[in-house]
């Protein structure tokens, strides 16, 4: 998936510049904010992605270098290429939803993301947890949808037996299909939970690509 390589490039150093203070999750969040429709200014984008103005300027420059955005005095919008790029990305990774705290999670705030057709790359969920922690979250819970059931890798028991409403929220709002994966990022702040889920989802998709290659 070429989109993943582009996102990695955007979040990397442009020699001989400094290493950016943002990660892939910031790039995805920025693209989501810009894709809403109307143009967005740098100050507003800075607030949305949780970066300082200097880091946001660097992020915007990297996005423009890849042809993903257009910048004018009216603000920032996706380019035609950026629209196709974002549509391609969204075909694999869903918008995030907030879910209630439960025995499945470890933080006050919990954000879930669906990754399509990625179940085959999930081992025991440790990789997703570690990726989320690197993004500032407390951890992540990985769930696989198979045979019309949501389950935790390696766990045969019904983990939703006493928390059926959580399952209902995940199924009704994310609408998983066979072999889809849901990752719930957990933290004590909403943005950290969201970025944890996004980082874990991105790393899982990278595994999909490396497996194909």
Buried (B, 14 or more C-beta within 10 A) or exposed (E): BEBBEBBBBBBEEEEEEEEBEBBBBBBBBBBBBBBEEEBBEBEBBBEBBBBEEEBBBBBBBBBBEBEBBBBEEEBBBBBEBBBEBBEEBBEBBBEBBBBEEBEBBBBEBBBBBBBBEBBEBBEEBEBBBBBBBBBBBBBBBBBBBEEEEBBBBEEEEEBBEEBEEBBEBBBEBBEBEEBBBBBBBBBEBBBBBBBBBBBBBBBBBBBBBEEEE
